[in-house]
Amino acid sequence: ESCLEKRKPFLELLLEYHLKDPSFTEKDIREEVDTFMFAGHDTTTTTINWTLYCLGVYQEIQKKAYEELEGIFETHGEKKISRKTLIGMKYLECVIKEAMRLYTTVPVIFRENYQPFNV
């Protein structure tokens, strides 16, 4: 049995846990699933939006990314995107990472206040 065959779907793991420990309710399962669905969808959408914004604002970067993609698809003559094709998109990967650096998808504040204050 391979490693992939041993993996269970996330929902199945939650249901098994619920059967072992009924204090983990169906409502808890729903909340966990909602969290994963929202987190995965929202961060991906936000990243795509900011990347497209950056490409629109910085035309020279857009041109370079376009040329990279054009070169990849002309060289390989592929119409479908494979893992190998994605690995070759080095510049586009940098553009996406820079957009994520500039416009974080998940706002986080890493500071703690240890003294009282008025708002």
C-alpha positions as CSV (number, residue, x, y, z in Angstrom):
1,E,0.0,0.0,0.0
2,S,1.5,3.3,-1.1
3,C,1.6,6.5,1.0
4,L,-1.1,8.0,-1.2
5,E,-3.4,5.1,-0.7
6,K,-3.1,5.5,3.1
7,R,-4.3,9.1,3.1
8,K,-7.8,9.8,4.1
9,P,-10.0,12.7,3.1
10,F,-10.1,15.5,5.6
11,L,-13.9,15.1,6.2
12,E,-13.5,11.3,6.8
13,L,-10.9,12.0,9.5
14,L,-13.3,14.5,11.2
15,L,-16.1,12.0,11.1
16,E,-14.0,9.2,12.5
17,Y,-12.9,11.5,15.3
18,H,-16.6,12.4,16.0
19,L,-17.4,8.7,16.3
20,K,-14.6,8.2,18.8
21,D,-15.3,11.3,20.7
22,P,-19.0,12.5,20.5
23,S,-18.1,15.7,22.3
24,F,-16.6,16.7,19.0
25,T,-20.0,17.5,17.5
26,E,-21.4,17.7,14.0
27,K,-21.4,21.5,14.5
28,D,-17.6,21.3,15.2
29,I,-17.1,19.4,12.0
30,R,-19.0,22.0,10.0
31,E,-16.9,24.8,11.6
32,E,-13.7,23.0,10.7
33,V,-14.8,22.4,7.1
34,D,-15.9,26.0,6.8
35,T,-12.6,27.3,8.0
36,F,-10.6,25.2,5.5
37,M,-13.0,26.1,2.6
38,F,-12.8,29.8,3.4
39,A,-9.1,29.9,4.1
40,G,-8.2,28.1,0.9
41,H,-10.6,30.0,-1.3
42,D,-10.1,33.5,0.1
43,T,-6.3,33.5,0.1
44,T,-6.1,32.1,-3.4
45,T,-8.6,34.7,-4.7
46,T,-6.8,37.5,-2.9
47,T,-3.4,36.4,-4.3
48,I,-4.7,36.3,-7.8
49,N,-6.4,39.7,-7.6
50,W,-3.3,41.4,-6.2
51,T,-1.0,39.7,-8.7
52,L,-3.2,40.8,-11.6
53,Y,-3.3,44.3,-10.1
54,C,0.5,44.4,-10.0
55,L,0.8,43.1,-13.5
56,G,-1.6,45.8,-14.7
57,V,0.3,48.6,-12.9
58,Y,3.8,47.5,-13.8
59,Q,3.7,47.0,-17.6
60,E,7.4,46.1,-17.9
61,I,6.9,43.2,-15.4
62,Q,3.7,42.2,-17.2
63,K,5.7,42.1,-20.5
64,K,8.5,40.0,-19.0
65,A,6.0,37.5,-17.5
66,Y,4.2,37.3,-20.8
67,E,7.5,36.7,-22.7
68,E,8.4,33.9,-20.2
69,L,5.1,32.2,-20.7
70,E,5.2,32.6,-24.5
71,G,8.7,31.1,-24.5
72,I,7.6,28.1,-22.4
73,F,4.6,27.3,-24.5
74,E,6.5,27.8,-27.8
75,T,9.5,25.7,-26.7
76,H,7.5,22.8,-25.3
77,G,4.6,23.1,-27.9
78,E,2.2,22.3,-25.1
79,K,-1.4,23.4,-24.8
80,K,-1.9,21.8,-21.4
81,I,-0.1,22.9,-18.3
82,S,1.9,20.2,-16.6
83,R,3.9,20.2,-13.4
84,K,7.0,20.5,-15.6
85,T,5.5,23.5,-17.2
86,L,4.7,25.1,-13.9
87,I,8.3,24.5,-12.6
88,G,9.6,26.5,-15.6
89,M,7.6,29.6,-14.7
90,K,10.3,31.1,-12.5
91,Y,9.6,34.7,-13.2
92,L,5.9,34.4,-12.8
93,E,6.5,32.6,-9.5
94,C,8.6,35.6,-8.4
95,V,5.9,38.0,-9.4
96,I,3.3,36.1,-7.4
97,K,5.5,35.9,-4.3
98,E,6.3,39.7,-4.6
99,A,2.5,40.4,-4.8
100,M,2.0,38.3,-1.7
101,R,4.8,40.1,0.1
102,L,3.4,43.5,-0.8
103,Y,-0.3,42.7,-0.2
104,T,-0.5,40.0,2.4
105,T,-3.6,37.7,2.1
106,V,-3.9,37.1,5.8
107,P,-3.5,40.2,8.0
108,V,-1.6,39.4,11.2
109,I,-0.4,41.6,14.0
110,F,2.5,40.1,15.9
111,R,2.6,42.6,18.7
112,E,1.3,42.2,22.3
113,N,0.4,45.1,24.6
114,Y,1.3,44.5,28.2
115,Q,0.1,47.8,29.5
116,P,-3.5,49.2,29.7
117,F,-4.4,51.7,27.1
118,N,-7.5,53.8,26.0
119,V,-9.0,53.6,22.5
